[in-house]
């Protein structure tokens, strides 16, 4: 079985200051693609996060970074969480819509990859506990 291309999620690992630049590139690429493929791919307009909302989220992150100098780090954390969620949904949508087409993924501003591992912290197995019928079980 051949591995198909998909949109890379490595943008989530970028430094916070670089995320708005990446976001702007994706928004510009999607805008151009949507304008071009308006009639040939009408289903492509069903983005999980509408383009205007992506622009607002990207702008919120830029604004939060600008105000972080005055010590409002919580605003940045919230903006990063919103940004990561919105662009992850969009990347996953692009992956499913592209059906492995490397050029289409690249034209949306995302990086096409075949194989990618993003490491996530693993929780110790002993922390998984459940109670069923008054008995407590832990997975180890």
Secondary structure, 3 states (H helix, E strand, C coil): CCCCCEECCHHHHCCHHHHHHHHHHHHHHHHHHHHHCCCCCHHHHCCCCCHHHHHHHHHHHHHHHHHHHHCCHHHHHHHHHHHHHHHHHHHHHHHHHHCCCHHHHHHCCCCEECCCCCCCCCCCHHHCEEEECCEEEECC
